[in-house]
Amino acid sequence: MEALLCEKGKHFYYVDELFMRKQLKYSLLIPVLIWISSNTVFAQDPIFSQFYSSPLSINPALAGNGDANWRIIGNRRSQWIGDGLEPLTTTSLSFDGKLFKQPDKETNYIGGGLLFLQDKGLSGAYKSNSFNFIASSHVSLDEDDNHGLSIGLGGSFSNTLIDYSQLSFPQQLSYSGFNRTLPTNEPFLSNVPSYFSMSAGINYSFSNESSSFDFGAAGYRFLKTKRSALNDPNQLDPPRYNIHADYQTFLSDRIVFNTNALYAFESSQQSYTVGVNFGRIIGDPAELPTIINAGLWYRSNEAVIPYLGLVYSNLQFGFTYDVPVSESKSSLGTLKTYEFSLIFRSPQRTSHPIPCPWK
């Protein structure tokens, strides 16, 4: 969830974008309705409901993992969809693969990837972009290749663009409504400075003929990252940390069971998501079978997330809808959140005992 600007007296602070959407929709003034006790409110990084279909945004050590030589992944999340509201959309596009394999042991490889993330809201008045470059290395820990260890490093360049000409301020209120040609009388407004930061991660994997397991951890923004529209040197984004795990096994020769979890935290903000998926294999499991997936996830005190997916040849499609379970209610009514994912994998595959839909 990203944050935008709201006025308190003659100064601006970061507040939830949902509040900004509400006041713009009804052409209200921009006084603070929620008193902010601190000068800094940190914005969360985007985390997809289908986090398992966006591995590079979870851990740089996952670049190149799985049974494909390379893959292209696209994700699209539209949230806070309501009557007359412009949704906040989060888009990601990534490419990753195995760049170099050890000639006499292909399970040892160097991987790499590129990831682009964008948040867009307020009809385009607000955009946040992130360009990520990732390198990883995977080594087998035993002769039978059952145990493996991956490490990853990443660098990112991020910017936030705010088009103030599309926003309304209290000083622009006239008898006929808001007039954006009037001056805002806010001399300190500026765009958030661009910044560069680093990420790192590690992942342990185990696999045999009947099951596989992964467990990893990653950290983001180890360098100080300024995020202020007022050139405030003390307003920084804190580091973010992820812990994730997944397990998959055959329940029969046609049914695959998968479960995974993600725990993310930064500063005082934290959340977890956990769920299960069942896949029905259609066709010859020895080839590239068609798999119909259905699952259910739960995000801490926020939503229950049904999942439907289809794997056909080298393509995988996924769809989720967030069903809110929070006790807090919005005055704008029920706000909807949808998410789509599309994965295209290389025709060349390495042997993998279980057709896991997110590898």
N, C-alpha and C positions, 0 to 999 in steps of 0.2 A: 504494500500500500504506500503510495507516494504522498507527499505533503505539498501544500501550496501556501500562498501568503494570505494573511488576514490582518486587518488593521486593529491596533489597540492604541487609542490616542493618535499619536503621530508616528508610531513605530509599527513595524511589521514583524509577525511571528509565523512559524510554520504551524498549520492546523490541518485536520483531516480534509481531504479533497471532497468528501461527501458533503461537508458543510458548505464548501465553496460552490458546489453544484446547486445546492438548495437555494442559496441566496441569489445566484445568478438566474435560476429558473423563474423565481417570483419577483425579480428586479428589486430586491430589498437593499437597504443600506448595508454597509459592511462593518457594523460595530461588532465587537467581540461578544458572543453569547456564552462562550465557554472561557472562563478566566484561566489563563495559563500561568502556572506558578513558576515556570522557569523560562529563561530566554531561549532554550534549545529544546526542540522536540525532534527526535531522530526518526527518519523515514525508513521503513522496512524495504529490503530488496524484494523484487518480485519472486514469489515461489509458486509454482504451478500446482494445481490439484493433481495433475498427471506428472508429478516430479520425476517419476520413473521413466517417463518418455522425454525428459530433458536432462540427460546425465551430466552434460558439461556445466550446467548451472548449479549442480549439486556437489561435484567433486572433480577437480582437474585430473585426478588419477584415473578417472573412468574414460579418458580419451583413448579410443582404440580398443576398448574391451568388447567382449562378445565374440560371436562366431563369424562375423562379416569382416572382410578386409577394409571396408569403409562404409559409411552411412551418412545420409543427409536427413536432418530432422527439422521439422517446422512445427511450432506451437502457436496457438492463438487463443487468448483468454479475453473474454468480454465480461466485465463485472459491473455491478450497480446498474443493471438495466431496469428502468422503470418508466412510468408514464411521462413522456415528454423529456426524459433525461438523456443526455449524451453519455454513453457508457465509457468507462475507463478501459482501454484496450492494452493488453500486453502481448507483444509479439517477439518470438525468438526464431532464429534461423542458425543452424549449426552444421558444420561438416567436420568429421573426425575419422581417423583410421589408423591402420598400422603402417608406419612409414618405412621401417627397416626391420627385417626378421633375421634372427641368427640362422645362418645356412644349415647347420647341423641340428638345430633345435628351434623350430618355428614358434614354440610357445614362449620363447624369449623375444621380445620385440620393443622397438621404440615407437611410440604413438604420438600423434599431434592432432590439433583441432583448432577451429575458429568458431567463435560464437558471437552473434549480434543480438542484443536485447533492446527493446524499446517500449517505454510506457507513453501513452498518448491520451490526453483528456481535454475537456473544455473545448470541444470542437477544434482541436489542434492548437489552442493557445498555449498548451503545456506539452512539452516533449522531453523525455529523458532517454538518452541513448548511451549504450555501453558496447564497446568493441573489445573482445577478449581473444588473446592468443595463448595457446596451451601446448605444453610438451609433457609427455609421460613416458615411463619406462616400466615394463613388466618382466619379472623373472620367475621361473619355476623354482620351488624350494625343495623338490624331491625328484627322484629318478622317474617316477610314474606320472609326474605332472598333475598330481592331485591338489597340491598346495601351491599357491602363487601369491606374489606380493607386487603391488604397483605403487609408484609414487608419481606425483604430478606437480608441475609448477605453471603458473599462469600470470600474465600481465594484462591489465585492462586500462582502456582510455574511456572516460565517461564525461558527458556534458549534459546540462539541463538548460532548455530554452523556454523562456516565458515571453509570449507576445503580449505586452501590457496594453497594446492598442485594442485588443479584443476583450479586455476586462474593464469593469466599471468600479469607480471609487466614490466614496461619499461626497467628495467635492464636486463631482460631475452630475449631481442630482439637480434637476431643474423642475419647474412647474409642469413641464410636459413629459417628465421622466428622465432617465439617464441620457446625458449628452456626452459622448466620448470625445468630442472635439474640444471640450473644456479642459483646462490644465488640471492635473491631479494634485499639484502642490506637494508632491512627494519627491524631494531632491535626491534621495539616497537609493532609489530603486535601480537595480542592475541585474543582469543575468548571473546565474550561479557559475562561478569559475569552473572551467574544465579541470580534470585531475587525472593522474595516473596512479594505479595501485597494483598490488601483488596478491596472489592467492597461492595456496599449497594444499596438498592432500595426500592421503595414503589409503590404500584399500587392500584387504586380505581376501583371498578367494579360495574356496575348496570345492572340488567337484569329483564325482565318481560316476558310475554307470546309472545310478538311480536318483541322484539328487545333487544339488549344488547350493553354495552359500557364499554370500559376500558381506563384508563388514568394513566400513570405512569412516573416515573423519576428514574434514576439510575446514580451512579458515580463509577468510577473505578480508581485504582492505587492511593489510599489515602496515601500510604506510598511512600517515595522517592524511585524511581527505576532507578538504573544506567543502561545505555545502551551505552557502549563505548568499542570499540576494541583497544583503546589506554590507558585504565585504567585512563581515564579522570574523576575525581570525580565531575566535574561540569556539565557533560553531563547526564541529567536526562530526563526521559519521564514525561510529565505533566499529571495531572489527565484528564480523559475523562468523559464526561457527555452525557447521552441520555435522550430525552423526547419522549414519544411515545403515540399513541392513536389509537384505532380501534373501529369501529361501524358496526353492522350487523343487518339486519332486513329482513323479508319476503316481497317480492313484490307480490307474489301470493303463492298458496299452493305448487308450484313446483319451484319457482324462489327465490333464496336467493341473497341478495345484501350485499357486504362487502366493507368497505373502511378502510384504515389505513395509518398512517404517522409516520415517524421517523425523529427526528432532533438530530444530534450528533455534538459535538464540543469538541475540546481540544486545548488549547493555542490559536493560531490565525487561526487554521483550523476548518472549519465547513462545514456541508453538510446536506441536507434534502432529503427525499424520500417520495413521496405521490402517492397513486394510488387506483384503484377500482377493484373489482372482482365480476363477476356474476356466480352463481352456478345453474345448472339445475339438479333437483332431479329426479332420476329414481328409481322406486320401491316404496315401502311403507315407507312414511316419519316416521311412528311410529317405524319402525325397524332400522336397520343400512343401510340406503339407499346408492345406488351408486350416486355419484355427479360428474358431469363434470364441471370443472371450467375454466374460461377464464378471464384474467384481463390485465390491463395496468398500469404501474408505471412510474414515472418520477423522476430522481435523478438530483439534482440541477446542471444545466449547464454542465452535463456530458452525460446522456444517457436517452433514452426512453426504457422501459423494458417490452416487451410482456410476458405474463405468461399463461401457459397451465397446468392444473392439473387434476388429477383423484383421487377420493376417492372411494375405493371399500372395503366394510366390515371394517376391522381394519387397512387397508393399505391406505396411501396417497402418491401420487407421484406428483412432481412438476418440471417444466422445464422453464427456462428463458433464453433469449438472449439479451444482452445489445446492443442497437443500438446507436452508438455515435452521439451526437449532438453538441459537443464542436467545437468551431471555430478553435482551434489549431489543426494542422495536423502533424502527425508523418512522418518522412522521410522513415520509414519502411513500409508505406502504411497503409491500414485499418487493425487494430488489433481487433480480435474477442474475446468476452467473453461469456462463457456458464456457466450455473449453474444448478445443479440437487439437488433435495431434496427427501428424503424418510422418512416417519414417520410410525411407527408401534405402535398402541395403544392397550391397554389391552382390552380383551373382556368385562370385567366388566365396565359398564358406569353408571354415575350418570345422573339424568335427566337434560337436557339442552334444552331450547325451540328452539334454532336455530342451525342447523348443520354447525357451523362455520368451515371452512377447516383448520384453524390453531390453534384449541384448542383441 
